[in-house]
Amino acid sequence: MDLHSISRITVESEKCGGRPCIRGMRIRVTDILALLGAGASINEILDDFPELEREDILASLNYAAEKLDSNAARN
């Protein structure tokens, strides 16, 4: 994952139970992934969450891919 994507994903113990969020907001990476998994397009998500940027959604996908890959490597 590139450094620009990494900076968009934040983990703060006092927000969302310490789960990964987008740029310190209370929008979790899993929220973005769930919307995409349910069939929402990037443009639909951006319309529903105007504070998000396209790069935030791509960073969420990159973050998830990185986590899955690192988990698979440990197993």
C-alpha positions in Angstrom: 0.0 0.0 0.0 1.4 3.4 -0.9 2.1 6.1 1.7 -0.7 8.3 0.4 -3.3 5.5 1.0 -1.8 4.7 4.4 -2.3 8.3 5.6 -6.0 8.2 4.7 -6.7 5.3 7.1 -6.5 6.2 10.7 -7.0 4.1 13.9 -7.8 6.0 17.1 -8.9 4.1 20.2 -11.5 6.8 21.1 -13.2 6.6 17.7 -15.3 3.6 16.5 -13.8 1.3 19.0 -10.3 1.6 17.5 -11.3 0.2 14.2 -9.8 1.6 11.0 -11.5 4.8 9.8 -11.2 7.3 7.0 -9.1 10.3 7.8 -10.1 10.5 11.4 -13.8 10.6 10.6 -16.3 8.2 12.0 -16.6 6.4 8.7 -15.1 3.0 9.0 -13.2 1.1 6.3 -15.7 -1.7 6.9 -18.6 0.7 6.1 -17.1 1.5 2.8 -16.4 -2.2 2.0 -19.9 -3.1 3.0 -21.4 -0.5 0.7 -19.3 -1.7 -2.2 -20.1 -5.3 -1.5 -23.8 -4.4 -1.5 -23.4 -3.0 -5.0 -23.0 0.7 -4.4 -20.8 2.4 -6.9 -18.0 4.8 -5.9 -20.1 7.7 -7.2 -23.1 6.6 -5.1 -21.0 6.5 -2.0 -19.5 9.9 -2.8 -23.0 11.3 -3.2 -24.1 9.9 0.1 -20.9 10.9 2.0 -19.8 14.3 0.5 -16.9 14.5 2.9 -15.3 11.5 1.3 -13.0 11.6 -1.7 -12.5 8.9 -4.3 -9.0 8.3 -2.9 -10.6 7.4 0.5 -12.6 4.6 -1.1 -9.6 3.3 -3.0 -7.5 3.5 0.2 -10.2 1.4 1.9 -9.9 -1.3 -0.8 -6.1 -1.2 -0.6 -6.2 -1.4 3.2 -8.4 -4.5 3.1 -6.3 -6.2 0.4 -3.2 -5.5 2.5 -4.8 -6.9 5.7 -6.0 -10.0 3.9 -2.6 -10.6 2.4 -0.8 -10.2 5.7 -3.3 -12.5 7.4 -2.8 -15.2 4.8 0.9 -14.9 5.1 0.7 -15.7 8.8 -1.5 -18.8 8.3 
